[in-house]
Amino acid sequence: MVKDYKAKVLFVTSLGSFLTPFTSSLISFAVPKIAGTFHSNFTDIVWIPMAYLIALPTFMILLGRLSDMYGRIRFYRIGFIIFSIGTLLALIADNIYFLILSSFVMGFGGALIGTNATAIISIVYPKERRGWALGINAMSVYLGLTMAPVLGGILTQFFPWQAIFLVNIPIAIGALILTFVYMKESKIDEIKKKEKIDVVGSLIFTGSIFSIVLYLSLGQIYDFTSTVYLLSIGLVLIVVFVFYERRTESPMLDISLFTANRTFAAANFTAFLNYVSTFSITFVFSIFLQMVIGYPPFLAGILLMIEPVLMVIFSPISGKLSDKYGSRGIAFAGMLVIAVAFFILAFAGPKDGIVSMAIPLGILGVGFGLFSAPNTNSVMGSVSPKKVGVASGTLGTMRFTGQLLSLALASAILSVSLPHSILLQMFSGTVKSKIDPSAFENGFRIIMILSGILSLIGSYTSLLRTKRNSGQS
């Protein structure tokens, strides 16, 4: 019965982990069609996917903290409710600005879902099975990334843009219903601590993350120098936040998690490096396949599925191996494999054809599949059950901030080789002409080498773990 209960909880949390990345990718696919419907310019239309992404890292740590205090199942359910409301608002949106607001509401709901899915798994599964369960959870994320390009292409080609939101309604509502059917035990929420809410710290931290994320987002639209004041504000607020949290009685984020817990700090930093190095790969290859070679979107999507498919295959395997042998070595191997893939891509170059691209993309998928679950296992295994919400929220913040920084770096590097007008068209999906292959290749090689270097650094930081238990060894 207990085992059956765990499997049911894992299924429900996996639905949530699937929904957030799946929706993000679908929204990106629908941007050109939405722009045509509302006759919107680029600077307006780009805020639809950006609003969704900005909400995710901005609130995850705060929501994780509140979930630890007031109930993880409760906040997980609220996440589905808010996500569904945002989706329904998107379906009835009659102007671009209302649709942007709807996307932000969906992102806020996604932050609640993503934070608590990992936290709930870490509570339900013991440390000897936690890595495997987190591997299944990671597999769900990659399934969302795998299915979105194909389904998004079909929906946007043959149906109105509302179809990409409509498809999420049964998933969200079905998952919400299942939380009431399957999540009935009190164990997940028995670890509670009646403390005051750190309102001041929460506002400072939210302001800092929002400023940094907004800088990374707007920098891709305009340029990174004209919006640098946002980065300055964010960094100053982070310093203020650290000083304040060290002195407050009930901090939103226990700073000692970073200063006194080497496993927690190293695993989070490695996750950040991982996403900075890898997330832009789809963006860069989409440009290469569609705008340099001239492939249609459907064929480009099929080729780009190689990476997430292998992630799906290897994530449960690596999670199970981390339960048996510890996380350090497997996470290290994953980052090393990723680095090798990037250096192959850098020296093979896009001019050598599809096969030379497909093989290292497959290697990249294997490396990511080896890394993700063991590293998550390290983070969640390094904290007490009372703090799994904050730990999950911190990891999520690192992930989504790393994703935005990855896109920012890639667009900044490509801007050296490509006209700014072309970059704006790429982000809105409205490029009309092919890109000069030689101009693109220079930027491509720099991105791959930089990603390889970051992955090598990540392979080192992945070894900076303590050896107190199998989840963090």
VOKOLVO-424423 format. One record per residue (C-alpha): residue number from 0; residue in three letters; x, y, z. Coordinates in Angstrom, 2 decimals, decimal comma, padded with zeros to 5 digits. Each point is the difference from the previous one (the first is absolute). Layout:
! VOKOLVO-424423
NUM	Ala	X	Y	Z;
...
END
This chain:
! VOKOLVO-424423
0	Met	000,00	000,00	000,00;
1	Val	002,80	002,39	000,91;
2	Lys	001,84	-000,79	-003,21;
3	Asp	-003,21	000,48	-001,97;
4	Tyr	-000,53	003,38	001,69;
5	Lys	003,50	001,15	-000,91;
6	Ala	-000,52	-001,00	-003,64;
7	Lys	-003,25	002,00	-000,13;
8	Val	001,66	003,07	001,49;
9	Leu	002,86	-000,34	-002,48;
10	Phe	-002,49	-000,14	-002,87;
11	Val	-001,81	003,16	001,13;
12	Thr	003,21	001,95	000,58;
13	Ser	001,32	-001,16	-003,37;
14	Leu	-003,09	001,48	-001,68;
15	Gly	000,86	003,33	001,58;
16	Ser	003,64	-000,24	-001,04;
17	Phe	-001,12	-000,76	-003,56;
18	Leu	-002,42	002,91	-000,22;
19	Thr	002,34	002,94	000,68;
20	Pro	002,66	-000,57	-002,71;
21	Phe	-002,63	-001,33	-002,40;
22	Thr	-001,95	003,24	000,27;
23	Ser	003,07	002,18	-000,33;
24	Ser	000,97	-001,66	-003,28;
25	Leu	-003,55	000,11	-001,37;
26	Ile	-000,27	003,72	000,70;
27	Ser	003,23	000,63	-001,90;
28	Phe	-001,36	-001,93	-003,00;
29	Ala	-003,17	002,07	-000,08;
30	Val	001,69	003,43	000,13;
31	Pro	000,07	000,66	-003,79;
32	Lys	-003,66	-000,99	-000,43;
33	Ile	-001,08	002,14	002,95;
34	Ala	001,93	002,94	-001,42;
35	Gly	-001,88	-000,34	-003,27;
36	Thr	-003,37	-000,22	001,74;
37	Phe	000,48	003,13	002,12;
38	His	002,20	001,82	-002,57;
39	Ser	002,58	000,48	002,76;
40	Asn	003,58	001,18	-000,36;
41	Phe	002,95	-001,95	001,33;
42	Thr	000,52	001,97	003,20;
43	Asp	-003,58	-000,81	001,07;
44	Ile	-000,29	-003,60	-001,15;
45	Val	003,27	-001,13	001,60;
46	Trp	-001,45	000,74	003,44;
47	Ile	-002,37	-002,97	-000,25;
48	Pro	002,71	-002,69	000,46;
49	Met	002,13	002,36	002,10;
50	Ala	-002,79	000,66	002,52;
51	Tyr	-000,36	-003,74	000,54;
52	Leu	003,75	-000,50	000,48;
53	Ile	000,47	003,06	002,23;
54	Ala	-002,60	-001,22	002,51;
55	Leu	001,71	-003,36	000,50;
56	Pro	003,37	000,93	001,57;
57	Thr	-001,27	003,17	001,67;
58	Phe	-002,34	-001,71	002,48;
59	Met	001,26	-003,57	000,42;
60	Ile	002,05	000,40	003,19;
61	Leu	-002,70	002,09	001,70;
62	Leu	-002,70	-002,49	-000,98;
63	Gly	002,20	-002,89	001,13;
64	Arg	000,41	001,64	003,40;
65	Leu	-003,75	000,60	000,34;
66	Ser	-000,68	-003,60	-001,04;
67	Asp	002,32	-001,28	002,73;
68	Met	-001,90	002,10	002,52;
69	Tyr	-003,61	-000,48	-001,08;
70	Gly	-000,22	-003,25	-001,96;
71	Arg	001,61	-001,31	-003,15;
72	Ile	-003,04	-001,88	-001,28;
73	Arg	-002,16	003,06	000,57;
74	Phe	002,33	002,25	-001,98;
75	Tyr	000,44	-002,64	-002,69;
76	Arg	-003,76	-000,02	-000,51;
77	Ile	-000,15	003,78	000,02;
78	Gly	002,63	-000,07	-002,75;
79	Phe	-002,27	-002,01	-002,30;
80	Ile	-002,94	002,28	000,79;
81	Ile	001,97	003,17	-000,81;
82	Phe	001,48	-001,62	-003,12;
83	Ser	-003,49	-000,98	-001,19;
84	Ile	-001,33	003,50	000,65;
85	Gly	002,87	001,48	-002,01;
86	Thr	-000,69	-002,43	-002,83;
87	Leu	-003,71	000,85	-000,07;
88	Leu	000,85	003,71	-000,03;
89	Ala	002,28	-000,61	-002,98;
90	Leu	-002,79	-001,74	-001,87;
91	Ile	-002,28	003,04	000,29;
92	Ala	002,71	002,63	-000,53;
93	Asp	-001,05	002,53	-002,62;
94	Asn	003,20	002,09	000,03;
95	Ile	003,72	-000,58	000,34;
96	Tyr	000,34	001,62	003,43;
97	Phe	-002,68	-002,15	001,59;
98	Leu	001,74	-003,04	-001,48;
99	Ile	003,32	001,10	001,52;
100	Leu	-001,66	000,27	003,41;
101	Ser	-001,53	-003,45	-000,48;
102	Ser	003,43	-001,43	-000,82;
103	Phe	001,43	001,51	003,21;
104	Val	-002,82	-001,57	002,04;
105	Met	000,76	-003,39	-001,59;
106	Gly	003,68	000,46	000,85;
107	Phe	-000,84	000,77	003,63;
108	Gly	-002,08	-003,17	000,18;
109	Gly	002,85	-001,90	-001,67;
110	Ala	002,39	001,27	002,69;
111	Leu	-002,25	-001,48	002,70;
112	Ile	-000,30	-003,29	-001,88;
113	Gly	003,70	-000,38	-000,76;
114	Thr	001,20	000,90	003,48;
115	Asn	-002,29	-002,42	001,79;
116	Ala	000,27	-002,92	-002,42;
117	Thr	003,67	-000,56	000,86;
118	Ala	-000,56	000,72	003,70;
119	Ile	-002,87	-002,51	000,28;
120	Ile	002,02	-002,74	-001,71;
121	Ser	002,91	000,63	002,38;
122	Ile	-002,30	-000,44	003,00;
123	Val	-001,88	-003,07	-001,23;
124	Tyr	003,01	-002,01	-001,22;
125	Pro	002,79	-001,09	002,36;
126	Lys	003,59	000,84	-000,92;
127	Glu	000,68	-003,48	-001,41;
128	Arg	-002,77	000,50	-002,60;
129	Arg	-000,05	003,78	-000,31;
130	Gly	002,42	000,20	-002,94;
131	Trp	-002,08	-002,39	-002,09;
132	Ala	-003,19	001,95	000,76;
133	Leu	001,65	003,30	-000,87;
134	Gly	001,22	-001,64	-003,21;
135	Ile	-003,60	-000,81	-000,93;
136	Asn	-000,90	003,58	000,83;
137	Ala	002,81	001,29	-002,24;
138	Met	-001,18	-002,36	-002,73;
139	Ser	-003,39	001,71	000,16;
140	Val	001,65	003,38	-000,56;
141	Tyr	001,79	-001,29	-003,07;
142	Leu	-003,16	-001,65	-001,29;
143	Gly	-001,58	003,44	000,08;
144	Leu	002,94	001,42	-001,94;
145	Thr	-000,14	-002,92	-002,45;
146	Met	-003,70	000,12	-000,74;
147	Ala	-000,35	003,79	-000,22;
148	Pro	001,86	000,53	-003,31;
149	Val	-002,04	-002,63	-001,86;
150	Leu	-003,38	000,80	001,56;
151	Gly	000,69	003,74	-000,12;
152	Gly	000,77	-000,22	-003,72;
153	Ile	-003,23	-001,89	-000,71;
154	Leu	-002,19	002,26	002,14;
155	Thr	001,36	003,28	-001,33;
156	Gln	-000,12	-001,19	-003,61;
157	Phe	-003,54	-001,40	-000,08;
158	Phe	-001,89	001,71	002,88;
159	Pro	-000,49	003,48	001,48;
160	Trp	002,64	001,12	002,52;
161	Gln	-002,41	-000,63	002,89;
162	Ala	000,50	-003,74	-000,56;
163	Ile	003,41	000,08	001,72;
164	Phe	-001,68	001,21	003,19;
165	Leu	-003,07	-002,18	-000,34;
166	Val	002,08	-003,18	-000,01;
167	Asn	001,33	000,82	003,49;
168	Ile	-003,41	000,25	001,68;
169	Pro	-000,69	-003,77	000,34;
170	Ile	003,56	-000,64	001,22;
171	Ala	-000,17	002,67	002,71;
172	Ile	-003,51	-000,79	001,18;
173	Gly	000,62	-003,75	-000,16;
174	Ala	003,15	000,36	002,11;
175	Leu	-001,87	002,19	002,50;
176	Ile	-002,73	-002,63	000,40;
177	Leu	002,62	-002,72	000,47;
178	Thr	001,62	001,94	002,85;
179	Phe	-003,25	-000,41	001,95;
180	Val	-000,30	-003,67	-000,96;
181	Tyr	003,61	-001,11	000,57;
182	Met	001,57	002,49	002,43;
183	Lys	-001,97	-000,72	003,14;
184	Glu	002,72	-000,85	002,50;
185	Ser	001,23	002,71	002,33;
186	Lys	003,66	-001,06	-000,05;
187	Ile	000,90	002,42	-002,78;
188	Asp	-001,18	002,96	002,08;
189	Glu	000,75	-001,19	003,51;
190	Ile	003,24	001,99	000,14;
191	Lys	-001,22	003,49	000,69;
192	Lys	001,47	002,86	001,94;
193	Lys	-002,16	002,82	001,21;
194	Glu	002,12	003,03	-000,70;
195	Lys	-000,57	003,54	-001,09;
196	Ile	000,07	000,72	-003,70;
197	Asp	003,10	001,99	-000,91;
198	Val	-001,87	002,69	-001,92;
199	Val	002,93	002,42	-000,32;
200	Gly	002,46	-002,70	-001,08;
201	Ser	-002,53	-001,40	-002,47;
202	Leu	-000,53	003,41	-001,60;
203	Ile	003,75	000,67	-000,25;
204	Phe	000,71	-003,41	-001,52;
205	Thr	-002,93	000,15	-002,42;
206	Gly	001,15	003,44	-001,13;
207	Ser	003,58	-001,20	-000,52;
208	Ile	-000,89	-003,09	-002,02;
209	Phe	-002,62	001,88	-002,01;
210	Ser	002,53	002,71	-000,90;
211	Ile	002,65	-002,51	-001,09;
212	Val	-002,45	-002,13	-001,97;
213	Leu	-001,49	003,10	-001,61;
214	Tyr	003,50	001,11	-001,01;
215	Leu	000,75	-003,36	-001,60;
216	Ser	-003,36	000,06	-001,80;
217	Leu	000,07	003,60	-001,25;
218	Gly	003,65	-000,27	-000,99;
219	Gln	-001,01	-002,53	-002,65;
220	Ile	-002,58	002,40	-001,39;
221	Tyr	001,93	003,26	000,10;
222	Asp	003,64	-000,15	001,13;
223	Phe	001,75	-000,87	003,24;
224	Thr	001,68	003,37	000,53;
225	Ser	-003,11	002,18	-000,10;
226	Thr	-001,72	-002,15	002,66;
227	Val	003,05	-000,59	002,23;
228	Tyr	-001,60	002,11	002,75;
229	Leu	-002,39	-002,91	000,61;
230	Leu	002,94	-002,33	000,62;
231	Ser	001,55	002,54	002,38;
232	Ile	-003,22	000,29	001,98;
233	Gly	-000,31	-003,78	000,22;
234	Leu	003,56	-000,54	001,21;
235	Val	-000,27	002,76	002,62;
236	Leu	-003,25	-001,47	001,28;
237	Ile	001,60	-003,45	000,29;
238	Val	002,75	001,43	002,21;
239	Val	-002,61	001,78	002,10;
240	Phe	-002,02	-003,23	000,19;
241	Val	002,96	-002,05	001,26;
242	Phe	000,80	002,53	002,73;
243	Tyr	-003,65	000,21	001,05;
244	Glu	-000,57	-003,76	000,07;
245	Arg	003,02	-000,53	002,24;
246	Arg	-001,57	002,25	002,62;
247	Thr	-003,70	-000,78	-000,13;
248	Glu	-001,60	-002,50	002,39;
249	Ser	-002,01	-001,97	-002,60;
250	Pro	001,81	000,37	-003,33;
251	Met	-001,65	-000,86	-003,29;
252	Leu	003,23	-001,67	-001,13;
253	Asp	002,42	-001,50	002,50;
254	Ile	003,34	001,35	-001,26;
255	Ser	001,83	-002,79	001,84;
256	Leu	-001,32	-002,38	-002,66;
257	Phe	002,62	001,56	-002,26;
258	Thr	002,71	000,87	002,51;
259	Ala	-000,02	-003,15	002,17;
260	Asn	-001,33	-002,64	-002,41;
261	Arg	002,56	-000,62	-002,74;
262	Thr	-002,16	-002,61	-001,72;
263	Phe	-002,99	002,33	-000,27;
264	Ala	002,07	002,95	-001,27;
265	Ala	002,08	-002,03	-002,47;
266	Ala	-002,95	-001,94	-001,45;
267	Asn	-002,04	003,16	-000,53;
268	Phe	002,92	001,81	-001,61;
269	Thr	000,67	-003,00	-002,24;
270	Ala	-003,66	-000,05	-001,04;
271	Phe	000,29	003,69	-000,85;
272	Leu	003,10	-000,63	-002,15;
273	Asn	-001,72	-002,95	-001,65;
274	Tyr	-002,98	002,02	-001,16;
275	Val	002,12	003,00	-001,02;
276	Ser	002,04	-002,29	-002,24;
277	Thr	-002,77	-002,20	-001,44;
278	Phe	-003,32	001,83	-000,18;
279	Ser	000,75	002,16	-003,05;
280	Ile	000,82	-003,08	-002,12;
281	Thr	-003,57	-000,27	-001,31;
282	Phe	-000,10	003,70	-000,84;
283	Val	003,34	-000,09	-001,81;
284	Phe	-000,79	-003,18	-001,94;
285	Ser	-003,47	001,25	-000,92;
286	Ile	001,68	002,96	-001,68;
287	Phe	002,55	-002,24	-001,71;
288	Leu	-002,47	-002,58	-001,29;
289	Gln	-002,76	002,38	-001,12;
290	Met	001,84	003,15	-000,99;
291	Val	003,43	-001,17	-001,10;
292	Ile	-000,81	-003,38	-001,56;
293	Gly	-003,64	000,80	-000,79;
294	Tyr	-001,75	-002,97	001,63;
295	Pro	-003,76	000,31	000,66;
296	Pro	-000,98	000,31	003,71;
297	Phe	-001,36	-003,55	000,22;
298	Leu	003,23	-001,64	-001,21;
299	Ala	002,08	002,29	002,21;
300	Gly	-002,15	-001,03	002,97;
301	Ile	000,51	-003,68	-000,77;
302	Leu	003,80	000,39	000,01;
303	Leu	-000,06	002,02	003,20;
304	Met	-001,95	-002,80	001,69;
305	Ile	003,17	-002,14	000,08;
306	Glu	001,31	001,78	003,09;
307	Pro	-003,13	-000,11	002,23;
308	Val	-000,83	-003,58	-001,04;
309	Leu	003,36	-001,18	001,34;
310	Met	-000,56	002,11	003,11;
311	Val	-003,27	-001,88	000,53;
312	Ile	001,79	-003,35	-000,33;
313	Phe	002,97	000,74	002,24;
314	Ser	-001,58	002,07	002,81;
315	Pro	-001,65	-002,93	001,86;
316	Ile	003,15	-002,10	-000,52;
317	Ser	002,30	002,65	001,46;
318	Gly	-002,40	000,62	002,87;
319	Lys	-000,01	-003,67	000,90;
320	Leu	003,79	-000,17	-000,26;
321	Ser	000,31	002,99	002,34;
322	Asp	-002,03	-001,91	002,60;
323	Lys	002,43	-002,90	-000,22;
324	Tyr	003,37	001,67	-000,56;
325	Gly	-000,51	003,60	001,10;
326	Ser	-000,52	003,18	-001,99;
327	Arg	003,46	001,52	-000,26;
328	Gly	001,59	-002,23	-002,60;
329	Ile	-003,08	-000,26	-002,21;
330	Ala	-000,65	003,77	-000,01;
331	Phe	003,70	000,55	-000,77;
332	Ala	-000,15	-002,48	-002,91;
333	Gly	-003,12	001,70	-001,35;
334	Met	001,60	003,44	-000,04;
335	Leu	003,16	-001,43	-001,57;
336	Val	-002,01	-001,68	-002,77;
337	Ile	-001,82	003,29	-000,63;
338	Ala	003,34	001,82	-000,29;
339	Val	001,26	-002,58	-002,52;
340	Ala	-003,16	000,43	-002,09;
341	Phe	000,44	003,77	-000,14;
342	Phe	003,64	-000,22	-001,08;
343	Ile	-000,96	-002,47	-002,73;
344	Leu	-002,64	002,45	-001,21;
345	Ala	002,48	002,87	000,12;
346	Phe	002,57	-001,73	-002,16;
347	Ala	-002,40	-001,90	-002,26;
348	Gly	-001,90	003,15	-000,81;
349	Pro	-003,41	000,36	-001,68;
350	Lys	001,57	-000,14	-003,47;
351	Asp	000,74	-003,75	000,36;
352	Gly	-003,62	-001,08	-000,36;
353	Ile	-002,89	-001,42	001,98;
354	Val	001,69	-003,22	001,14;
355	Ser	002,87	001,92	001,57;
356	Met	-002,63	001,97	001,94;
357	Ala	-002,26	-002,93	000,92;
358	Ile	002,72	-002,10	001,67;
359	Pro	001,25	002,66	002,45;
360	Leu	-003,61	001,02	000,69;
361	Gly	-000,59	-003,60	001,04;
362	Ile	003,13	000,05	002,19;
363	Leu	-001,27	003,23	001,55;
364	Gly	-003,31	-001,68	000,82;
365	Val	001,80	-002,91	001,66;
366	Gly	002,12	002,38	002,08;
367	Phe	-002,99	002,04	001,13;
368	Gly	-001,90	-003,17	000,83;
369	Leu	002,93	-001,20	002,12;
370	Phe	000,34	003,33	001,81;
371	Ser	-003,46	001,27	000,88;
372	Ala	-001,51	-002,57	002,37;
373	Pro	003,20	-000,68	002,04;
374	Asn	000,62	003,73	000,41;
375	Thr	-003,59	000,59	001,12;
376	Asn	000,41	-002,94	002,37;
377	Ser	003,06	001,72	001,49;
378	Val	-001,90	003,24	000,61;
379	Met	-003,06	-001,60	001,55;
380	Gly	002,03	-002,50	002,04;
381	Ser	002,21	002,69	001,51;
382	Val	-002,79	001,76	001,95;
383	Ser	-002,38	-001,03	002,77;
384	Pro	-003,62	-000,88	-000,85;
385	Lys	-001,03	003,34	001,49;
386	Lys	001,78	001,87	-002,78;
387	Val	-000,71	-002,06	-003,12;
388	Gly	-002,34	002,69	-001,36;
389	Val	002,66	002,69	000,24;
390	Ala	002,57	-002,42	-001,46;
391	Ser	-002,25	-000,81	-002,95;
392	Gly	-000,80	003,68	-000,53;
393	Thr	003,69	000,91	000,06;
394	Leu	000,83	-002,68	-002,54;
395	Gly	-002,87	001,17	-002,21;
396	Thr	001,20	003,60	000,22;
397	Met	003,50	-001,09	-001,06;
398	Arg	-001,48	-001,99	-002,88;
399	Phe	-002,22	002,69	-001,50;
400	Thr	002,45	002,85	000,60;
401	Gly	002,66	-002,13	-001,67;
402	Gln	-002,31	-000,59	-002,95;
403	Leu	-000,57	003,72	-000,49;
404	Leu	003,73	000,75	000,34;
405	Ser	000,71	-002,72	-002,56;
406	Leu	-002,29	001,67	-002,53;
407	Ala	001,46	003,40	000,87;
408	Leu	003,58	-001,17	-000,59;
409	Ala	-000,90	-001,77	-003,24;
410	Ser	-001,83	003,02	-001,41;
411	Ala	002,83	002,33	001,07;
412	Ile	002,60	-002,17	-001,73;
413	Leu	-002,07	-000,39	-003,15;
414	Ser	-000,59	003,75	-000,11;
415	Val	003,70	000,43	-000,72;
416	Ser	-000,38	-002,01	-003,21;
417	Leu	-003,61	000,70	-000,95;
418	Pro	-001,95	003,25	-000,49;
419	His	-002,13	001,08	002,96;
420	Ser	-003,08	000,12	-002,24;
421	Ile	000,45	-003,70	-000,81;
422	Leu	000,26	-000,83	003,71;
423	Leu	-003,27	001,81	000,71;
424	Gln	-001,69	-001,97	-002,76;
425	Met	001,42	-003,26	001,35;
426	Phe	-001,49	000,56	003,45;
427	Ser	-003,41	000,73	-001,51;
428	Gly	000,22	-002,84	-002,51;
429	Thr	-000,44	002,29	-003,00;
430	Val	003,31	-000,33	-001,84;
431	Lys	-000,65	000,25	-003,74;
432	Ser	003,43	-000,73	-001,47;
433	Lys	002,85	-002,41	000,56;
434	Ile	003,03	000,93	002,11;
435	Asp	003,51	000,07	-001,42;
436	Pro	001,55	-003,37	001,07;
437	Ser	003,51	001,38	000,51;
438	Ala	-001,26	002,84	002,21;
439	Phe	-002,07	-002,39	002,07;
440	Glu	002,79	-002,54	000,37;
441	Asn	002,31	002,42	001,83;
442	Gly	-002,59	000,69	002,68;
443	Phe	-000,97	-003,66	000,14;
444	Arg	003,57	-001,12	000,71;
445	Ile	000,47	002,58	002,78;
446	Ile	-003,24	-001,09	001,67;
447	Met	000,99	-003,67	-000,13;
448	Ile	003,50	000,65	001,41;
449	Leu	-001,36	002,19	002,80;
450	Ser	-002,63	-002,62	000,83;
451	Gly	002,70	-002,68	000,06;
452	Ile	002,15	002,05	002,39;
453	Leu	-002,96	000,65	002,31;
454	Ser	-000,80	-003,72	-000,02;
455	Leu	003,58	-000,84	000,95;
456	Ile	-000,23	002,42	002,92;
457	Gly	-003,28	-001,67	000,92;
458	Ser	001,62	-003,43	-000,07;
459	Tyr	002,45	001,29	002,63;
460	Thr	-002,61	001,65	002,23;
461	Ser	-002,12	-003,17	-000,16;
462	Leu	002,76	-001,73	001,98;
463	Leu	-000,13	002,55	002,82;
464	Arg	-002,37	-002,06	002,11;
465	Thr	000,07	-001,44	003,46;
466	Lys	-000,37	-003,76	000,45;
467	Arg	-002,45	-000,29	002,83;
468	Asn	-002,67	-001,97	-001,84;
469	Ser	-000,70	-001,56	-003,32;
470	Gly	-002,12	002,89	-001,15;
471	Gln	002,91	002,38	000,14;
472	Ser	003,09	-002,11	-000,33;
END
